[in-house]
């Protein structure tokens, strides 16, 4: 009987050791797959950045950045496109940021959790986030350009892009507000502070890193969009004198250059414009990291 019990214990020990080894092998395999996926992603990013910069950096100059655009000649520049892009970013954020932040404050601080109205708002937000950008462009061209009579203008493009980035700002701000500990709210109410004072003085400063991150990431989204801008803001290669004038952003300019690649000069212009866009996106991402880190340390 003792020998039988001893053999059973030996078999169970061997099974446990085999299962342990199989688990260790699975962990190693999964760990290796994660590192491989991360490495492939980094390699793709470095490859794209290196390809653009190696072909376009040599053609970027002060004359190229500040000059005016012409189809012929070596002095073609992108200053009008840069100004149009800046106008588009500022105007889009001026429309989308206040609405998005206030909507997120309502959803997290005022609305009853789980209410049907909140579910409807979140469903609409998620639906807006899943709509292709070309659909936004078609809507903007139909409604803002034609129905409202704004024409192909910076204002039409900014209103369309504001609708495009609104779900990002709402969702990111909502998550930042929900990450603030409930003790902040309870402490403010215990000291006799009103709800609006608690939100303004305690909740928003604590959630500020996430809110700033959402705004900066939305800026990158505005810079990178081409289809909605192409259909609403037009393609005029001049500096817009007002928001009712048409303008060509950097992404739309790059799109048009890819359709006009007949000479080496136009290839050089396309790569140089892509270089400016890559640098802007990288600077925005680094700025997001730096600002978020500093705000987290302050809070």
C-alpha positions as CSV (number, residue, x, y, z in Angstrom):
1,X,0.0,0.0,0.0
2,X,2.8,2.4,0.9
3,X,4.6,1.6,-2.4
4,X,1.4,2.3,-4.3
5,X,0.9,5.6,-2.5
6,X,4.6,6.5,-3.2
7,X,4.2,5.8,-6.9
8,X,1.1,7.9,-7.1
9,X,2.9,10.8,-5.4
10,X,5.8,10.4,-7.8
11,X,3.5,10.5,-10.8
12,X,1.7,13.6,-9.5
13,X,5.0,15.3,-8.9
14,X,6.1,14.6,-12.5
15,X,2.8,15.9,-13.8
16,X,3.2,19.1,-11.7
17,X,6.7,19.6,-13.0
18,X,5.7,19.1,-16.6
19,X,2.8,21.5,-16.3
20,X,5.1,24.0,-14.7
21,X,7.5,23.7,-17.5
22,X,4.7,24.0,-20.1
23,X,3.5,27.2,-18.3
24,X,7.1,28.6,-18.3
25,X,7.4,27.8,-22.0
26,X,4.1,29.5,-22.8
27,X,5.1,32.5,-20.8
28,X,8.4,32.7,-22.7
29,X,6.6,32.3,-26.0
30,X,4.1,35.0,-25.2
31,X,6.8,37.3,-23.9
32,X,8.8,36.8,-27.1
33,X,5.7,37.5,-29.3
34,X,5.0,40.7,-27.4
35,X,8.6,41.9,-27.8
36,X,8.6,40.9,-31.5
37,X,5.4,42.8,-32.1
38,X,6.8,45.9,-30.4
39,X,10.0,45.6,-32.3
40,X,8.2,45.3,-35.7
41,X,6.1,48.4,-34.8
42,X,9.2,50.4,-34.0
43,X,11.0,49.2,-37.1
44,X,8.1,50.3,-39.3
45,X,8.0,53.7,-37.7
46,X,11.7,54.2,-38.1
47,X,11.6,53.0,-41.7
48,X,8.8,55.5,-42.6
49,X,10.5,58.4,-40.8
50,X,13.9,57.5,-42.3
51,X,12.5,57.2,-45.8
52,X,10.7,60.6,-45.6
53,X,13.6,62.5,-44.0
54,X,16.3,61.0,-46.1
55,X,14.5,62.0,-49.3
56,X,13.0,65.3,-48.1
57,X,15.3,66.9,-45.6
58,X,17.8,68.1,-48.1
59,X,15.1,70.0,-50.0
60,X,13.8,71.8,-46.9
61,X,15.1,75.4,-46.7
62,X,14.1,78.7,-45.3
63,X,13.0,79.8,-48.8
64,X,10.9,76.6,-49.1
65,X,9.1,77.3,-45.8
66,X,8.5,81.0,-46.3
67,X,8.1,81.2,-50.0
68,X,5.0,81.2,-52.2
69,X,3.9,78.2,-54.2
70,X,4.2,78.0,-58.0
71,X,3.9,75.0,-60.3
72,X,7.1,75.9,-62.1
73,X,10.4,77.2,-60.8
74,X,12.7,76.2,-58.0
75,X,11.4,78.8,-55.5
76,X,8.1,77.1,-54.7
77,X,7.2,77.4,-51.1
78,X,4.6,76.3,-48.6
79,X,4.1,79.4,-46.4
80,X,0.5,79.8,-47.5
81,X,-0.2,76.1,-46.6
82,X,1.4,76.5,-43.2
83,X,-0.8,79.6,-42.4
84,X,-3.9,77.8,-43.6
85,X,-3.1,74.8,-41.5
86,X,-2.6,77.0,-38.4
87,X,-5.9,78.7,-39.0
88,X,-7.6,75.4,-39.4
89,X,-6.1,74.0,-36.2
90,X,-6.9,77.0,-34.1
91,X,-10.5,77.4,-35.4
92,X,-11.3,73.7,-35.1
93,X,-10.1,73.6,-31.5
94,X,-12.0,76.8,-30.7
95,X,-15.2,75.0,-31.7
96,X,-14.5,71.5,-30.5
97,X,-12.5,71.9,-27.2
98,X,-15.1,73.9,-25.2
99,X,-18.0,71.7,-26.3
100,X,-16.1,68.5,-25.8
101,X,-14.8,69.4,-22.3
102,X,-18.2,70.7,-21.1
103,X,-19.9,67.5,-22.4
104,X,-17.4,65.4,-20.6
105,X,-17.9,67.4,-17.4
106,X,-21.7,66.9,-17.7
107,X,-21.3,63.1,-18.3
108,X,-19.0,62.5,-15.3
109,X,-20.2,65.1,-12.7
110,X,-23.8,66.0,-13.4
111,X,-25.6,63.2,-15.3
112,X,-27.0,60.2,-13.4
113,X,-24.8,57.2,-13.9
114,X,-26.4,54.6,-16.2
115,X,-29.2,56.9,-17.3
116,X,-30.6,56.5,-20.8
117,X,-29.7,60.0,-21.7
118,X,-26.1,59.3,-20.9
119,X,-26.2,56.1,-22.9
120,X,-27.6,58.0,-25.9
121,X,-24.8,60.6,-25.7
122,X,-22.1,57.9,-25.4
123,X,-23.7,55.9,-28.2
124,X,-23.6,59.0,-30.4
125,X,-20.0,59.8,-29.5
126,X,-18.9,56.2,-30.3
127,X,-20.8,56.4,-33.6
128,X,-19.2,59.7,-34.5
129,X,-15.8,58.2,-33.7
130,X,-16.4,55.3,-36.1
131,X,-17.5,57.3,-39.1
132,X,-14.9,57.6,-41.9
133,X,-13.4,61.0,-42.5
134,X,-14.6,61.2,-46.1
135,X,-18.2,61.0,-44.8
136,X,-17.5,64.0,-42.6
137,X,-16.2,65.8,-45.7
138,X,-19.3,65.0,-47.8
139,X,-21.5,66.2,-44.9
140,X,-19.5,69.4,-44.6
141,X,-19.6,70.1,-48.3
142,X,-23.4,69.5,-48.3
143,X,-24.3,71.4,-45.2
144,X,-21.7,74.0,-44.4
145,X,-20.5,74.8,-48.0
146,X,-23.8,74.6,-49.8
147,X,-26.8,74.8,-47.4
148,X,-25.4,77.4,-45.1
149,X,-23.7,79.2,-48.0
150,X,-20.2,79.4,-46.3
151,X,-18.6,78.2,-49.5
152,X,-15.2,76.6,-49.7
153,X,-13.6,78.3,-46.8
154,X,-11.5,77.9,-43.7
155,X,-14.6,78.2,-41.6
156,X,-16.3,75.3,-43.4
157,X,-13.3,73.1,-43.0
158,X,-12.9,74.0,-39.3
159,X,-16.5,73.2,-38.5
160,X,-16.2,69.9,-40.3
161,X,-13.0,69.0,-38.5
162,X,-14.5,70.1,-35.1
163,X,-17.1,67.4,-35.6
164,X,-14.4,65.0,-36.4
165,X,-12.3,65.5,-33.3
166,X,-15.2,66.1,-30.9
167,X,-15.5,62.4,-29.9
168,X,-11.8,62.2,-29.2
169,X,-11.9,65.2,-26.9
170,X,-15.1,64.0,-25.1
171,X,-13.8,60.5,-24.5
172,X,-10.3,61.4,-23.4
173,X,-11.5,64.2,-21.1
174,X,-14.1,61.9,-19.6
175,X,-11.5,59.3,-18.8
176,X,-9.3,62.0,-17.3
177,X,-12.1,63.2,-15.1
178,X,-13.1,59.7,-13.9
179,X,-9.5,59.1,-12.9
180,X,-9.6,61.9,-10.3
181,X,-10.2,60.2,-6.9
182,X,-13.7,60.5,-5.4
183,X,-12.1,61.8,-2.2
184,X,-11.3,65.1,-3.9
185,X,-15.0,65.7,-4.5
186,X,-16.0,64.5,-1.0
187,X,-13.4,66.7,0.6
188,X,-14.6,69.7,-1.3
189,X,-18.3,69.1,-0.4
190,X,-17.4,68.5,3.2
191,X,-15.7,71.9,3.4
192,X,-18.9,73.5,2.1
193,X,-17.7,74.1,-1.5
194,X,-20.3,74.2,-4.2
195,X,-20.3,71.7,-7.0
196,X,-19.1,74.1,-9.7
197,X,-16.4,75.4,-7.3
198,X,-15.2,71.9,-6.6
199,X,-15.1,71.1,-10.3
200,X,-13.3,74.3,-11.2
201,X,-10.8,74.3,-8.3
202,X,-10.2,70.6,-7.6
203,X,-11.4,68.3,-10.4
204,X,-10.3,70.2,-13.5
205,X,-6.7,70.9,-12.3
206,X,-6.2,67.3,-11.4
207,X,-7.5,66.1,-14.8
208,X,-5.6,68.8,-16.7
209,X,-2.8,66.5,-18.0
210,X,-5.4,64.3,-19.7
211,X,-7.4,67.2,-21.1
212,X,-4.2,68.8,-22.5
213,X,-3.2,65.5,-24.0
214,X,-6.6,65.2,-25.8
215,X,-6.4,68.7,-27.2
216,X,-2.8,68.1,-28.5
217,X,-3.7,64.8,-30.0
218,X,-6.7,66.4,-31.7
219,X,-4.4,69.0,-33.1
220,X,-2.4,66.2,-34.7
221,X,-5.6,64.7,-36.1
222,X,-6.6,68.0,-37.7
223,X,-3.1,68.4,-39.2
224,X,-3.2,64.9,-40.7
225,X,-6.7,65.0,-42.3
226,X,-7.0,65.7,-46.0
227,X,-10.4,64.4,-47.3
228,X,-12.6,66.6,-45.2
229,X,-10.5,69.6,-45.8
230,X,-10.3,68.9,-49.5
231,X,-14.1,68.9,-49.8
232,X,-14.8,71.9,-47.6
233,X,-11.9,74.3,-47.5
234,X,-10.8,74.1,-51.1
235,X,-7.3,74.2,-52.6
236,X,-6.4,77.9,-53.1
237,X,-2.6,78.3,-52.7
238,X,-2.8,81.8,-51.2
239,X,-2.8,83.0,-47.6
240,X,-6.4,83.4,-46.5
241,X,-7.3,86.9,-45.5
242,X,-10.3,85.8,-43.4
243,X,-11.9,82.6,-42.2
244,X,-14.4,82.9,-45.2
245,X,-11.5,82.5,-47.7
246,X,-10.5,79.2,-49.2
247,X,-7.1,77.7,-48.3
248,X,-4.9,74.7,-48.8
249,X,-3.5,72.9,-45.8
250,X,-0.3,70.9,-45.8
251,X,-1.9,67.5,-46.2
252,X,-4.1,68.7,-49.1
253,X,-1.0,70.2,-50.7
254,X,0.8,67.0,-50.3
255,X,-2.1,65.1,-51.9
256,X,-2.2,67.5,-54.8
257,X,1.6,67.2,-55.3
258,X,1.2,63.4,-55.6
259,X,-1.2,63.9,-58.5
260,X,1.3,66.2,-60.3
261,X,4.5,64.2,-60.0
262,X,5.7,64.9,-63.5
263,X,9.2,66.3,-62.8
264,X,11.9,65.7,-60.2
265,X,11.2,69.1,-58.8
266,X,7.7,68.1,-57.9
267,X,9.0,64.9,-56.3
268,X,11.3,67.0,-54.2
269,X,8.5,69.3,-53.2
270,X,6.3,66.3,-52.1
271,X,9.1,64.8,-50.0
272,X,9.9,68.2,-48.5
273,X,6.3,68.8,-47.6
274,X,6.0,65.3,-46.1
275,X,9.1,66.1,-44.0
276,X,7.5,69.1,-42.6
277,X,4.4,67.1,-41.7
278,X,6.5,64.3,-40.0
279,X,8.4,66.8,-38.0
280,X,5.2,68.6,-36.9
281,X,3.6,65.3,-35.8
282,X,6.8,64.2,-33.9
283,X,7.0,67.6,-32.2
284,X,3.4,67.4,-31.1
285,X,3.8,63.9,-29.7
286,X,6.9,65.0,-27.7
287,X,5.2,68.1,-26.5
288,X,2.3,66.0,-25.3
289,X,4.7,63.8,-23.3
290,X,6.5,66.7,-21.8
291,X,3.4,68.7,-20.8
292,X,1.6,65.6,-19.4
293,X,4.7,64.7,-17.3
294,X,5.1,68.2,-15.9
295,X,1.5,68.6,-15.1
296,X,1.4,65.2,-13.4
297,X,4.4,66.3,-11.2
298,X,2.7,69.5,-10.3
299,X,-0.5,67.8,-9.4
